[in-house]
Amino acid sequence: MTSPPFVAPGPAPSLYLEDFRLGMRHRSSDWVATAEDLRAFGEVSGDLHPMHLDPEGAAASGYPGLVAQGPLGLARYFGTLHDSGIVADTVLGLLDTHWHYLLPVTTDTKMHYETTVTSIRRTSAGDRGVVDRHIELKDAAGRLLQWGTSAFLVRARSSTPGAGEGVAAPVTLEWGRALAECLGADGDFSASTQLFDGSIALASEKNTIQFRIYRGEILEVTLRTPAGPTFTVHGTERAWAELLTADRNDFVVRAHRGEFSAGGNAYVYLQMTSTLHRIVETARTMTSTEASR
């Protein structure tokens, strides 16, 4: 499988919905928060705490130097995104942002953002779509300072899906039904589920879907079943995006690293290892085929 495209720092042509790919990565240009930046942000936000403006005030709060207001790291992300030009002419609006603060951002620290596209879906209007992102703010040593997720609305180049346009929003009902159709032609999947009667659920932080399976056949893909799932495989949107676009199917390795976890009947989960391998491999093939169109 070809690795997702990487967008380098610096000005670039604006991307339309059709240009985004699951797992696409972008590294921003480096930036440094100066004392002037902290004061200007404080004037706008009203956060003029001494730790942001006065070295002695920062020291009294336990910091070796001026520490930036937490939201400055988030606000600057959108500035670097605008500077890159990636969506300067195509963005229509911000839909949500969830942000986490791990380490203080101090003045004169060189930093950059790393963005991974975790989901792409066209809206019912047809002329636009939603792109979800996982974002990390790191210093020059690679330490993770802040991270979060954010979705934005972007223009589509065409108001109708292109020929063969697939589903690039993992762990959604539409994606699950497309996956089930592919698994229906997979003899190995059928063989591995001949003795199974139950439901396998796949989950992200936003969605959960269930595959109702009986003797080698997927009966339905649904949001819920009367008895609930036999077991559930959990992973973040980023974890699913990276698994489906990695160079190899390393689900077991990623599960051991804690990127995926299982809930429900752990005994059946372990018995169904070969089935999960076929599900992941088929989803990876579906993703690769879509990316090549």
N, C-alpha and C positions, 0 to 999 in steps of 0.2 A: 504494500500500500504506500502511495506517495504521501509524504508528510504534508500537512496543511501549509498553505502559503504563508510567508512571513512578510509583514509590511515593515520596512526599515524606518528609522527616524527621519524627520525632515519632511518638507512639503511633498505631497503626492496628489494625483488626481482624485477627485471625490468618487467614492464608491456608491453604487446603487445596490438595492436589495439583491439583485442577481449576482453581484460581484462577491458577496460574502460567502464564506465556506465554513462549515463546522470545524472547529479547532484552529481557525486562522488566528495568528498571533501578531501582535504589534508591540514594539519596544519604543517608548518615547525618547525624545532627546533628554539629556541630563538637565537638571535645574537645581538651584540652591535658594533656600529661603533666607533672605537678608533681614537685618533689623528694620530696614525701611519697609520691607514687605509686611512684617508683623504689625508695624504701626499703622500702615495703610489699611490692612485687613481689620485691625482693631477699630479704626475709625468708622469703617462701613458696618461691621457687625455689632459694635458696641462693647466688645470684649477687650477691655483695656486693663486686664489684670497685670500687676507688676511683673509676674513671671514672664510675660510676653514682651515687656518694654524696658525693664530695669534689671541689669545684671545682679544687683544686690537682692532684688525681689525674687529673681529666679533662684539664687543661691539659698534664700530663706525657705524656698519650697523644695529644696533638695536637688536642684538641677545645676550642672556645671556651667551652663550658659543660658542664653535666652531660648525659651522653648515656644514653638509655634502654637497658635490656636489649633485645636484638633481639626476643625472643619477646613482649615487652609489646605491641608493635604488633599481633601476631596475636591475643593473648589479648583485647585490648580490642575487637577486631572483634566477637567473640561477645557481649561486653557491650552494645555499641551495637545489635546485632541483637536482643538480648533487650529492651532498652529500647524499641525501635521497636514491639514487640508483633506483628511480622509473622508469626512462627511460635511465639509464646509458648505457645499452647494446642494446637499441631498438630505440633511437631517431636518426632521419636521418637529421633533419634540422629545423631551425626556419623560419617561414613563414611571420609573421607580429607581431608587437607590437604597442599598442596604450596606452600611459601612461599619468597619471594626477598627479599633485603635489598639495597637499592640505595644509600640515603643514610642517614646517622645520624638518629635521632629525638631531638631535643634538648628540654629542658624549655622551657616557655612558648611552644612553637610550636603555633599553631592548625592542627588537622588534621581530615580527614574521610575516610570510606570511600565508594567508588563500587562498586556490585555490579551485575553483568550476569548474567542467567540464560542459560546456554549449552546446557542439555539438561534434558529432563523425560521420565521414563519410569515407567510403572506397573509394580510388581513382580508376580510370579506370584501372590502372596498376594491381590492385588486391592484390599486395604484400605489400601494405602500406596504410596508411590513415591519415586523418587530425583530430586533436583533438584541439578544441577551449577551452580557459580557461578564467575565470574571476579571477583576482588576487587582493588581498588587503594586504597592509602593515600596521600593527597596532602596537601600543605600548602596554606596559603591562596593561595600564588602558583601553584598548580597543578603543582608539582614532584612527580614520582612518587618516593615514599620506599620503599615496599614493595609487593609484589604477589604474588598467588598464586591458586590454584584450590582449591575445596573442594566436596565433595558431602555432602548430608545427607538423612536419611530423614524424610518428612513424611506425616501422615495424609491419606487420601483422604476426601472427603465421603461417597462411596458406594463400596461394595465391588465394584461392577461398572462398567465403562467406560460413559460416557454415550453417547447416540445420536450416531454420527458422530465419536466421539473418535478423533483421528488420532495420528500419530507425531511427537513433538516432540523426538526425539533424533537430530540429523543425523549422517550418516556411520555409521549402524549398519545391520546386515543388514535389519532390519524396515523401516527408513526407505528403504533402497535399493530394496527390492522394491516398496514403495508408489510410489516415484518411477518405477521401471521400468514399472509398470502405467499411470501417467499418460503417460509418454513413448511407450508403445505406440500411443496415439491421436493422437500429434503428427506430422502429415505433414512438417513442416519438419525434425524430428529424423530421420525415416526417410530423407528426401531427402539430408540432409547426411552420412549414414553408408552410402549405397548402395555405395560402393567400399571400405568399411572392413572388415577382418577382423582383429580383435584385441580387446584388453581395455583399458578405461579405468578407472583406479583413482582413488578419492577417499579422502583420508586426513586424519585429525586426529592429535593426540598420543596418542590412546587406541585408535583403530580405523582399519582400512583395509578398504574393500570394492571389489570389481571388477565392472564391467559387461562381460560377454562379448558382443560384438556381431559379427554377420555379415550383411552386405548389407542394412542398414537395420533389422535386427531385433535386439532384446536377447534372447539365448538364455538367459542366466541371470545372476543376481546372486549372487555368492559371495565368500567370504573369500580364496580363492586359486584360481589357474588353473595348469595344468601348465607353461605357458611363461612365466607371470608377466605383469604388465601391460605394454602397449605404452608407456604413460606414466602417471605418477601426479601428481595435483594435490594438494599438501599445504597445509593451513591449520590453525590451532589451532581448538579448539571455539569460542572467542570469535569468531574471524574468520568461521567458517561461520555462527554465530548472527547476527552483525551484517550479513553479506552477505544472508542470507535474509530479514531484517526491515527492511532499509534502504528508503528511499523509491524507489530505482531500482536497476536491475541494473548495478552499477558494478564488476563482477568484474575487468575489464581494468585499471581505475584502481587497484584494491586490489592486483592482482598487481604493477603497476609500483611500488607503495609497499612491496612486500615482504611483504604480509600473506598472499599465496599464492605458492607456488613450484611448479615442475614438475621431475620427475625421469624418467629413461628416454629415450625417443626424442624429442628436442627438435624435430626436423624435423616429425614427425607431429603433435606437440602444436600447433605453429603452424598446420599445415594444418587442424586440427580446431577452430579458433576458433569457427566458427558452431555446431558441435555442442556445445561447452562452453557457449555462450550459451543454447542451448535447454535444456540440462540445468539450468543455474542458474535460468533463467526459470521452468521448470516446477516446480522445487523451491520457488521463491519463491511461486508461485501456490498450491502445496500447503500451504505454511506459512501464507499469508494466509487461505486457506479454513478451515484448522483453527482459527486465532485468532478467526475470526468466529463460530464455533459456540458 
